[in-house]
Amino acid sequence: MLTKFILDYKKKSLKERFLLFTGILFFLIYLTLGLVVIFWNLLPIGLNLNMPLKYRIAFGVLLIVYSFFRFIRFFNSNTN
């Protein structure tokens, strides 16, 4: 499976490689943001969100689920 992925990656144009990279990058960004919201009390991005724990966990899980949804949808759309 890995060798098939590498061969398909080498066949892609520069534009398709860039879109693959940005898809993976945004998956990692949403995943990291979801984990940050869950585990940090005060977000280090300048927002002072004093959310209760259950809302932080719900929002973080929602971001993580959304990241996996984007990841699966992205790779299903790229398979030919």
N, C-alpha and C positions, 0 to 999 in steps of 0.2 A: 504494500500500500504506500509506503514511504517512497519507494523508487518510482511508482506511478505519479505521485505528487511532484517529485523532482523533475521528471520528464515533462509533465504538463506545465510546470513552472518555466522550464527552459523554452518551451514553445510559445509562451505568451509574449505579446508585444510590450513595449515600454509602458504604454498606457494601462494595460491590464495588470502589469506588475505593480504599478503605482496604486491602482485601485485595490489590489490584494493587500498591499502594505497598509493603506489607510483603513481598510476593513478590519484588519487585525489590530491596528493601533486603537481604533475607537472601541473595539471589544475590550481591550485592556484598560482603556480610560474609564468606561462605564463600570467595569468590574472593580477597579481600584476605588472609584468614587463611592460605589456601594459599600465597600468594606470600610472606607474612611468614615462614612456617615454612621455606620453601625458602631464602630469601636472607639471613635474619638468623641469626647464630651463636647468640646468646643472646636468647631471646624477651623482650620488654620488659613482659611481663605478670606478672612476679614468679616465674615458674617457671624453675628452673635446669635445663633439659633439655639434657643433654650427649649428644645423639644423634649417632651417626656420620652423615656426609654422605649416604650412600646411603639411610638410613632417613628422614632429613629430606626428601629429594627424593621418596621414595615416599609419605610421608604428605602432603606438599604437593600432589603430583599427584593423590592420592586425594581431597583436599578440593576441588581445582579441578574434577575430573570430577564429583564429587557436586554441586557448585554448578550446573554445566551440566545435569546430570540433573534437578535440582529446577526449573530455569528452563524446560526443555523440557516437563516434566510439568505445570508450573503453567499454561503458556500453552495446552497442548493440552486441559486440563480446562476452560479458560475460553472456548474457541471454541464457539459455538452454531450 
